[in-house]
Amino acid sequence: MLVGAFAASPSWAFTGRFTAPVRLPTRDQTWQFAVNDRGQAVGAYGTRAGAVVAELARSGRIEHSWTVGVPAHVGGVYATIALDDRGEVAVAVSYEDGQSEGCCRHIAVAAWRLGKRPPEAQAVSPALSPAEFSDQPEEPSVVVADGILTAVWQRGGDAISQYEEDELQPGQIEEAFGRFGGPFHTVRLVAARKGPSLLNLHLAPDGRPVASWLQDRDVVGLAGGRPAGASRPAVHLRRVRKLRDGVGFTNDGAGDTLFAYLSGPEGTAQRLMLTGFTAAGRFLRPRRIMSVPAFGYGVEVFAGGRRFVLAVWSVEDSSALRTRIYARRGSVFGRFGRRLIVDDGAEHLIETVGLIDSHRRSLLINRGDVAHHPNEFDLVAFTARPARPFSRARRIAPSLHNCGLQGSGELDLEPIASSPNGAAVFYLTCEEGSGQEGSQYLIRYMP
């Protein structure tokens, strides 16, 4: 049983439990988390001394923490982290070496077993001169399985303005991989004349590292390594017609890599489309999930439970002064069900975060109204079993009223880090006007 979690009534029994919010010993830090199916969880954030790595108890509290040193650094360090079911941990960091102002950034990686002291990270990105400033590596992603670490990152390009033809710049994606305790090798996965963006990295069910990205504005790319490492990956590229805006990549637990995007003229209703690659590398023919109104926003697509897909979006109703959250569920190769109203009437955050567990149960988190208290808000969860409607809003953090959930304050809700079976970790940062500016709280969920 989770320490600090509230009891679930019989009607909520299938939804799992949330821990009470645990205050993190940081302010305004960018945390990254990882959790495995055994319920083990770790977190990491960058400091001037390197990357701080924390082991989390089931209550969400920090049990142990260590600092992973980097070869040389000045200024900020960004850290990301991965954890597998055997308790293997991998960290990838982006750091500055202090050659000159704003230059030069490098990538370093480290891997070890949970409970042991981590080694110093090894530099893996090629050295650049200050003259090559525009080609500095960006924030990395990392996965680990069976004693193999794999990290990928983008170098060059312009992910922010990928749809502005005049501002597109050449770029490439690089990868580092290697066994625990051994040397790490670096290879170039792909070069893109108009830049890569939306880079994603995950593990296939057989332990293969799978990288996916969008390049040259409308080409979907995928690189699948070997189960024993990422050497000589097979790269697949496919152009997508009428791509307006990329929503992002996700994976469905069966080895399929999915890419969601919007298609349609600017200022009109957009078609939310789904494509990608199967576990065997076959391109999925684009299919329409739904139409999003011109005034819709916060489109998110989640996958899991072996080829189950959940699409979520919000629509403002200015005449009624409320926001509706909608959802539609379906499968990668099958039909999508009717449109569902997840919630109707609250002042929600821009994006809904969520997951689908291994039993195809859906979990969505956003902000909701507090009954009988105008202008006050709670952090709430909506849950649904397959083929059933979503539950009413369930309060999961009533103690965080003064963390930007009340009055004019805002709350920063980070995406969920989850395992295949649905165990999850997420955190919140209290924003300006809340009385706790910069304070951070962690919440764990176990299915």
RAJO-V88863 format. One record per residue. N is the residue number from 1. RES is the residue in three letters. PHI is phi in whole degrees, 0 to 359 (999 if undefined). D_LAST is the distance of its C-alpha to the last C-alpha in Angstrom with 1 decimal. Layout:
N/RES/PHI/D_LAST + N/RES/PHI/D_LAST
This chain:
1/MET/999/11.2 + 2/LEU/286/10.9 + 3/VAL/288/14.4 + 4/GLY/88/15.2 + 5/ALA/275/12.2 + 6/PHE/276/13.6 + 7/ALA/290/13.2 + 8/ALA/257/11.7 + 9/SER/286/14.3 + 10/PRO/306/14.3 + 11/SER/290/14.3 + 12/TRP/255/11.0 + 13/ALA/303/9.3 + 14/PHE/284/7.3 + 15/THR/275/6.1 + 16/GLY/84/4.0 + 17/ARG/226/6.6 + 18/PHE/255/9.0 + 19/THR/284/11.8 + 20/ALA/294/15.3 + 21/PRO/301/17.1 + 22/VAL/248/18.9 + 23/ARG/286/22.2 + 24/LEU/276/23.0 + 25/PRO/277/26.5 + 26/THR/220/27.5 + 27/ARG/225/28.9 + 28/ASP/58/28.8 + 29/GLN/268/27.5 + 30/THR/265/25.7 + 31/TRP/274/22.6 + 32/GLN/232/20.7 + 33/PHE/234/17.4 + 34/ALA/214/15.7 + 35/VAL/217/12.6 + 36/ASN/246/12.2 + 37/ASP/293/10.0 + 38/ARG/278/11.3 + 39/GLY/92/9.9 + 40/GLN/289/13.5 + 41/ALA/214/14.4 + 42/VAL/222/17.9 + 43/GLY/219/19.8 + 44/ALA/208/23.3 + 45/TYR/209/26.1 + 46/GLY/267/29.8 + 47/THR/225/32.7 + 48/ARG/293/36.5 + 49/ALA/266/36.1 + 50/GLY/134/33.5 + 51/ALA/249/29.7 + 52/VAL/272/27.9 + 53/VAL/246/24.8 + 54/ALA/238/22.4 + 55/GLU/263/20.0 + 56/LEU/257/17.2 + 57/ALA/283/16.1 + 58/ARG/295/12.6 + 59/SER/284/14.2 + 60/GLY/97/15.0 + 61/ARG/285/18.6 + 62/ILE/279/20.8 + 63/GLU/271/21.9 + 64/HIS/217/24.4 + 65/SER/213/26.0 + 66/TRP/222/28.6 + 67/THR/248/30.8 + 68/VAL/268/31.3 + 69/GLY/284/34.9 + 70/VAL/244/36.3 + 71/PRO/303/39.8 + 72/ALA/197/41.3 + 73/HIS/198/40.2 + 74/VAL/217/41.4 + 75/GLY/87/39.3 + 76/GLY/287/35.7 + 77/VAL/234/33.2 + 78/TYR/255/30.0 + 79/ALA/231/27.3 + 80/THR/230/24.3 + 81/ILE/217/22.0 + 82/ALA/221/20.1 + 83/LEU/212/18.3 + 84/ASP/254/17.9 + 85/ASP/289/16.3 + 86/ARG/267/19.7 + 87/GLY/83/19.6 + 88/GLU/275/22.2 + 89/VAL/242/22.5 + 90/ALA/226/24.7 + 91/VAL/231/26.1 + 92/ALA/236/28.4 + 93/VAL/233/30.6 + 94/SER/248/33.2 + 95/TYR/214/36.1 + 96/GLU/260/39.7 + 97/ASP/260/42.7 + 98/GLY/78/45.1 + 99/GLN/299/47.9 + 100/SER/203/48.6 + 101/GLU/300/47.0 + 102/GLY/76/43.9 + 103/CYS/211/44.3 + 104/CYS/239/43.2 + 105/ARG/265/39.5 + 106/HIS/223/38.1 + 107/ILE/245/34.9 + 108/ALA/226/34.0 + 109/VAL/225/31.3 + 110/ALA/212/30.2 + 111/ALA/214/28.0 + 112/TRP/195/27.3 + 113/ARG/264/25.0 + 114/LEU/303/22.6 + 115/GLY/98/24.5 + 116/LYS/262/27.9 + 117/ARG/285/30.0 + 118/PRO/288/29.8 + 119/PRO/281/33.1 + 120/GLU/289/34.8 + 121/ALA/290/33.8 + 122/GLN/259/36.3 + 123/ALA/293/37.8 + 124/VAL/231/37.2 + 125/SER/272/38.5 + 126/PRO/300/42.2 + 127/ALA/289/44.5 + 128/LEU/234/45.8 + 129/SER/265/48.7 + 130/PRO/302/48.7 + 131/ALA/293/50.6 + 132/GLU/261/47.5 + 133/PHE/305/45.4 + 134/SER/292/44.1 + 135/ASP/254/42.5 + 136/GLN/293/40.4 + 137/PRO/293/36.9 + 138/GLU/264/34.0 + 139/GLU/300/30.6 + 140/PRO/272/29.0 + 141/SER/240/25.7 + 142/VAL/215/24.7 + 143/VAL/224/22.7 + 144/VAL/213/23.1 + 145/ALA/196/22.9 + 146/ASP/53/25.1 + 147/GLY/76/27.3 + 148/ILE/243/28.0 + 149/LEU/258/27.6 + 150/THR/226/28.1 + 151/ALA/231/28.7 + 152/VAL/227/30.1 + 153/TRP/203/31.8 + 154/GLN/261/34.2 + 155/ARG/231/37.9 + 156/GLY/75/40.1 + 157/GLY/77/39.7 + 158/ASP/214/38.7 + 159/ALA/291/35.1 + 160/ILE/290/35.6 + 161/SER/253/38.6 + 162/GLN/296/37.8 + 163/TYR/256/39.2 + 164/GLU/261/42.5 + 165/GLU/306/44.8 + 166/ASP/291/47.3 + 167/GLU/259/44.8 + 168/LEU/290/43.1 + 169/GLN/234/43.7 + 170/PRO/298/43.4 + 171/GLY/199/40.5 + 172/GLN/210/38.7 + 173/ILE/244/35.4 + 174/GLU/243/35.6 + 175/GLU/220/33.4 + 176/ALA/239/33.4 + 177/PHE/208/32.2 + 178/GLY/170/33.0 + 179/ARG/275/32.1 + 180/PHE/304/31.2 + 181/GLY/78/34.4 + 182/GLY/252/36.5 + 183/PRO/288/38.0 + 184/PHE/254/36.0 + 185/HIS/252/37.6 + 186/THR/240/37.7 + 187/VAL/225/38.3 + 188/ARG/266/38.7 + 189/LEU/283/36.4 + 190/VAL/200/38.2 + 191/ALA/246/40.8 + 192/ALA/237/40.7 + 193/ARG/296/43.9 + 194/LYS/248/42.2 + 195/GLY/84/39.3 + 196/PRO/267/35.6 + 197/SER/200/32.6 + 198/LEU/54/28.9 + 199/LEU/296/28.4 + 200/ASN/224/25.0 + 201/LEU/221/24.0 + 202/HIS/210/21.1 + 203/LEU/257/20.9 + 204/ALA/286/21.4 + 205/PRO/304/19.7 + 206/ASP/272/22.9 + 207/GLY/91/22.9 + 208/ARG/289/25.5 + 209/PRO/286/25.5 + 210/VAL/233/25.8 + 211/ALA/255/27.4 + 212/SER/221/28.0 + 213/TRP/196/30.2 + 214/LEU/247/32.6 + 215/GLN/225/36.3 + 216/ASP/52/39.7 + 217/ARG/76/38.1 + 218/ASP/214/37.1 + 219/VAL/246/36.5 + 220/VAL/271/33.0 + 221/GLY/240/32.8 + 222/LEU/214/30.7 + 223/ALA/230/31.3 + 224/GLY/248/29.7 + 225/GLY/275/30.5 + 226/ARG/265/30.7 + 227/PRO/303/28.0 + 228/ALA/269/30.3 + 229/GLY/157/30.9 + 230/ALA/252/31.6 + 231/SER/291/35.4 + 232/ARG/48/37.3 + 233/PRO/291/34.4 + 234/ALA/272/35.1 + 235/VAL/258/35.3 + 236/HIS/241/35.0 + 237/LEU/232/36.3 + 238/ARG/211/36.5 + 239/ARG/282/38.0 + 240/VAL/245/36.4 + 241/ARG/284/38.9 + 242/LYS/59/38.8 + 243/LEU/280/35.9 + 244/ARG/266/36.1 + 245/ASP/207/33.1 + 246/GLY/277/30.2 + 247/VAL/277/26.7 + 248/GLY/146/25.1 + 249/PHE/256/23.5 + 250/THR/209/20.1 + 251/ASN/226/19.1 + 252/ASP/257/17.4 + 253/GLY/84/16.2 + 254/ALA/249/19.4 + 255/GLY/97/21.7 + 256/ASP/272/23.0 + 257/THR/253/23.7 + 258/LEU/249/23.8 + 259/PHE/234/26.0 + 260/ALA/256/26.1 + 261/TYR/208/29.3 + 262/LEU/255/31.5 + 263/SER/224/34.9 + 264/GLY/142/37.8 + 265/PRO/297/40.7 + 266/GLU/297/40.1 + 267/GLY/84/40.1 + 268/THR/239/39.1 + 269/ALA/301/36.0 + 270/GLN/255/34.0 + 271/ARG/272/32.6 + 272/LEU/276/29.1 + 273/MET/246/29.4 + 274/LEU/229/27.2 + 275/THR/213/28.7 + 276/GLY/139/28.0 + 277/PHE/228/28.4 + 278/THR/286/27.1 + 279/ALA/300/26.1 + 280/ALA/273/29.8 + 281/GLY/88/31.0 + 282/ARG/279/32.3 + 283/PHE/289/32.4 + 284/LEU/273/30.6 + 285/ARG/299/33.0 + 286/PRO/303/32.1 + 287/ARG/223/30.9 + 288/ARG/275/30.5 + 289/ILE/268/27.2 + 290/MET/187/28.8 + 291/SER/253/31.4 + 292/VAL/256/30.5 + 293/PRO/303/33.3 + 294/ALA/302/35.6 + 295/PHE/261/34.2 + 296/GLY/280/30.5 + 297/TYR/204/28.6 + 298/GLY/62/25.2 + 299/VAL/287/24.5 + 300/GLU/224/21.3 + 301/VAL/231/20.0 + 302/PHE/241/16.6 + 303/ALA/222/16.1 + 304/GLY/165/13.7 + 305/GLY/57/12.9 + 306/ARG/60/16.4 + 307/ARG/72/18.8 + 308/PHE/256/16.9 + 309/VAL/232/18.2 + 310/LEU/231/17.6 + 311/ALA/252/20.5 + 312/VAL/227/20.7 + 313/TRP/206/23.9 + 314/SER/237/25.7 + 315/VAL/223/29.2 + 316/GLU/276/31.4 + 317/ASP/247/33.5 + 318/SER/295/36.4 + 319/SER/292/38.3 + 320/ALA/259/35.6 + 321/LEU/54/34.5 + 322/ARG/209/30.8 + 323/THR/236/28.2 + 324/ARG/253/26.2 + 325/ILE/255/23.0 + 326/TYR/248/23.0 + 327/ALA/212/20.8 + 328/ARG/216/21.6 + 329/ARG/243/19.5 + 330/GLY/189/20.9 + 331/SER/229/21.2 + 332/VAL/301/23.2 + 333/PHE/252/26.0 + 334/GLY/256/25.7 + 335/ARG/274/26.2 + 336/PHE/255/24.4 + 337/GLY/282/24.0 + 338/ARG/290/25.6 + 339/ARG/290/25.0 + 340/LEU/246/22.6 + 341/ILE/268/23.1 + 342/VAL/285/19.8 + 343/ASP/208/21.8 + 344/ASP/221/25.6 + 345/GLY/125/27.6 + 346/ALA/269/25.9 + 347/GLU/268/27.2 + 348/HIS/272/24.4 + 349/LEU/288/24.1 + 350/ILE/296/25.5 + 351/GLU/240/22.3 + 352/THR/263/18.8 + 353/VAL/256/16.1 + 354/GLY/188/12.9 + 355/LEU/198/11.0 + 356/ILE/235/10.3 + 357/ASP/272/7.7 + 358/SER/291/9.5 + 359/HIS/258/9.6 + 360/ARG/65/11.2 + 361/ARG/273/9.1 + 362/SER/259/10.5 + 363/LEU/229/9.8 + 364/LEU/233/13.1 + 365/ILE/232/14.5 + 366/ASN/203/18.2 + 367/ARG/254/20.9 + 368/GLY/226/21.9 + 369/ASP/289/24.9 + 370/VAL/258/25.4 + 371/ALA/301/27.0 + 372/HIS/68/30.7 + 373/HIS/228/30.7 + 374/PRO/301/32.2 + 375/ASN/66/31.5 + 376/GLU/242/28.5 + 377/PHE/225/25.0 + 378/ASP/239/21.4 + 379/LEU/277/18.4 + 380/VAL/231/16.3 + 381/ALA/240/13.2 + 382/PHE/240/13.6 + 383/THR/231/11.1 + 384/ALA/205/12.4 + 385/ARG/276/12.0 + 386/PRO/304/14.6 + 387/ALA/64/18.1 + 388/ARG/240/17.2 + 389/PRO/290/18.2 + 390/PHE/285/16.1 + 391/SER/290/15.6 + 392/ARG/292/18.0 + 393/ALA/301/17.4 + 394/ARG/245/15.2 + 395/ARG/292/16.6 + 396/ILE/239/14.4 + 397/ALA/211/17.4 + 398/PRO/298/20.5 + 399/SER/282/22.2 + 400/LEU/258/22.6 + 401/HIS/303/25.3 + 402/ASN/267/27.9 + 403/CYS/252/26.0 + 404/GLY/92/27.3 + 405/LEU/263/25.6 + 406/GLN/232/28.9 + 407/GLY/67/32.3 + 408/SER/272/33.4 + 409/GLY/294/30.9 + 410/GLU/241/28.4 + 411/LEU/231/25.0 + 412/ASP/260/23.9 + 413/LEU/257/20.2 + 414/GLU/275/19.3 + 415/PRO/301/17.3 + 416/ILE/279/13.8 + 417/ALA/263/13.7 + 418/SER/223/10.7 + 419/SER/259/10.5 + 420/PRO/303/10.8 + 421/ASN/275/7.5 + 422/GLY/106/5.9 + 423/ALA/298/6.0 + 424/ALA/215/8.5 + 425/VAL/222/11.7 + 426/PHE/211/14.4 + 427/TYR/219/17.6 + 428/LEU/232/20.4 + 429/THR/243/24.1 + 430/CYS/287/26.4 + 431/GLU/257/29.3 + 432/GLU/303/32.9 + 433/GLY/92/33.9 + 434/SER/267/30.9 + 435/GLY/86/32.8 + 436/GLN/230/30.3 + 437/GLU/309/31.2 + 438/GLY/87/29.4 + 439/SER/294/27.0 + 440/GLN/234/23.5 + 441/TYR/229/20.2 + 442/LEU/250/16.9 + 443/ILE/229/13.4 + 444/ARG/250/10.2 + 445/TYR/227/6.6 + 446/MET/236/3.8 + 447/PRO/289/0.0
